[in-house]
Amino acid sequence: MPNIPKDAFELKTEDALERFEKRPLLMPAAILFVACCLTFMTGSLVPLLVILAVLLAVGIHFVRKRNYSSFLGLVLCSCLVVFCSLRIETALKAEMPAETDGIYMGTILSCERKLSGTERITARINGVNMELRFSKDLDAPHTVVGAEFKAAGTVREPDSAGNPGEFDYKAYLKGKGILYQFRADSFSYTRMPSGLSKVLPPFSELCFRIRKGMFERFTYGRSADEKALFAAVCLGDSSLADDDVVRDFRLSGCSHLLAVSGTHFAGFLAVLPYLLAIVCPERKKGSQAYAFFAFLIACITGWSESVTRAAVMSSCAFTERDSVSAMSAAAMIMLVADPFCSCRTGFLLSFSACIAIRLLAGRIKGLMPFKNANAGFSKAVSVQFAAMLGIMPFSGLIQSRFGIAQFVSQFLGSFLAKGACILFVPGVILSCLLPQDAGYVVSSPSSFFLECLGKTVGAGGKASLEMAAGRPVEPLCLFCFWLFVFLLLMPRFSIRTLLLKISCVLLATCGGLLFAGIVRPVNAEVVFADVGQGDCCLIMAGGRACLIDGGTYEEGSSAVSDLLDYYGIAEADVAFMTHWDQDHAGGLAALHKKGRIRRIYTSYTGDDGDTEAFEKSVSLRGCDPVSFRKVIEKTEAGEVFELTDNVRLEVLYPSGCTTGGNAGSLVILMDCCGKRFLFTGDIGLEEEKLLVSENVVPDVDVLKVSHHGSRYASGSDFLEKAKPELSVISAGKYNLYGHPSPKTLERLEKAGSKVLRIDKDGAVIFSF
């Protein structure tokens, strides 16, 4: 055991009290943050009671010392803690509301408008906060915030992430205090807003029209891709950006640059402090002017959650000479306005970056060899390094990996985004003063920075996949590494050496676990992906990847592509297309278009109604059928494919296939590290009888149930031959076909097979 000095844990009371007196908002902000986080994570008021008990004890101490000013501050802090905790607990305990005669009553709470024309609406329906959506058959009315309405529709829980690495929309909504979604089939307003609520909707509409008009003038003459990048980076609106651009930002760890944050505001208002120092030497007037311009920028950029946070923090930081007090004030304002923000990614990233800059930027600058050569440059670099170090423990929330490619992309990307934002505001002003066709010229400087940013994140995303191997780094290992580096750069304090030793032990333990994983790696992994009403299975072994089907075109473009990104797979080595139905083959066409599949094998390569319907469908989505055909080869019963020495796939059916439909589906037996998997596509009872009669149905460990669990598949004779211990059914939640059929589930139960349903359990993963 190390020799710890007796005074190592002794706090210098006078110094501590003096520091807290200088920053009276620091402790209340910390207490309020902890209370909100604990209430959100536990979903109960138990943490609140514990915190109130501690505050009560401290309050009694203040009364005995006759420190009444501190006591009153403590009372105010307690009231805020109770207010915020009760709001969180009430929202999380909300039950699905019951309809009244088929009608739901509600009020529009907020509406976030996008440049693409879409809206994200939050409403309070029958006393419960929900996300409001309109059915495709309903002409969506103009959204009026504060208006009351009545509607008929369906209430349901949002979908959670079904695959590893997939965005969890259910968790995202929960982080906003929303547990349900409401889809309106009929909708009508019953009462328009009044009083102050009557003023806010027109003001919000005016801000959106001004923002849209300024954006159109500024980007006049630009291509659709350039406009999308301007909207995403400078306005935080990624609704115009295509999936590939968003994917590049995610892979390179720069997703936070697609939401207006402190980095953007630092660019928007970079010149303002220097101008105010000349025009308004008085700090009070300068602070008021700065807050006014921050308000205007927030109006231009849409008053989204991240914009509000950045505007408040930026204004508080300029108003207060002490950055800690500014952060404390900003945190309290945001937590009281929305207690749920305490556990949201943006809030955590913003404050962790600010805290790291406050604690580490000076230390990092002192370690730089060229700090005296260019003070401004060294300061900018040290601030950026400190911010990146601050967000490291939360990097798993915005990216699946963290490595040198992401580090370089984030470092360069932040400077490029800030440069584009610095030139954005004067460019917008000029575009409004000059003729419309001048927009292309005045936006050129910003466009140059954004073009460099696009190339940087594109190269970073590509490099991150090329350098990736297997699963991402575990968050615990990342946190231990961050803790060690953070303590190493921290200024010296009494127990720093002890904490460094503890962090070294934790880091060594995590390193040992990582090394053990390298010495004894996973030989193979089989992932039955959640692609809704479709089929897809990813097989990984020995650095090679194989796909069996890819779901629909949309699922292949999003869910399956994200799954490949999660496992660090730039391109699948081989794929099997069981047949030409859209819910099996569409995703493979989408991945082919993205250049993520080398070769596809299927049972039928001719032309019939099924292939023609499929090719017509994918061509409407931008995939060239001729190009898709070039990567397809025919396979039939008897052919064997060896992925590695431990993974072998054999085609059992069909021979001489004459159809691209269900009856011609490939049936594949996979031997994976001694376990046998049987993939059956969409074959029906007739095809199963044929396989049984030919005595080619093997005894297997895992069966991929054919045709999504339809009643016309998985017959008793077939199951008696296969004897699967586990059966996986891939069907979509709320599908219109009633899959899986109760009769099929009954037959599987009688066969003694445990059923794993992707519509209920999400992706099913086997590791060997």
Secondary structure, 3 states (H helix, E strand, C coil): CCCCCHHHHCCCHHHHHHHHHHCCCHHHHHHHHHHHHHHHHHCCCHHHHHHHHHHHHHHHHHHHCCCHHHHHHHHHHHHHHHHHHHHHHHHHCCCCCCCECCEEEEEEEEEEECCCCCEEEEEEECCEEEEEEECCCCCCCCCCCCCEEEEEEEEECCCCCCCCCCCCHHHHHHCCCCCEEEEEEEEEEEECCCCHHHHHHHHHHHHHHHHHHHHHHHCCCCCHHHHHHHHHHHHCCHHHCCHHHHHHHHHCCCHHHHCCCHHHHHHHCCCHHHHHHHHCCCHHHHHHHHHHHHHHHHHHHCCCHHHHHHHHHHHHHHHCCCHHHHHHHHHHHHHHHCHHHHHCHHHHHHHHHHHHHHHHHHHHHHHCCCCCCCHHHHHHHHHHHHHHHHHHHHHHHCCCCCCHHHHHHHHHHHHHHHHHHHHHHHHHHHHHHCCHHHHHHHCHHHHHHHHHHHHHHHHHHHHHHHCCCCCCCCHHHHHHHHHHHHHHHCCCCCCHHHHHHHHHHHHHHHHHHHHHHHHCCCCEEEEECCCCCCCEEEEEECCEEEEEEECCHHHHHHHHHHHHHHCCCCCECEEEECCCCHHHHHHHHHHHHCCCECCEEECCCCCCHHHHHHHHHHHCCCCCHHHHHHCEEECCCCCEEECCCCEEEEEEECCCCCCCCHHHCCEEEEEECCEEEEECCCCCHHHHHHHHHCCCCCCCCEEECHHHHCCCCCCHHHHHHHCCCEEEECCCCCCCCCCCCHHHHHHHHHCCCEEEEHHHHCCEEEEC
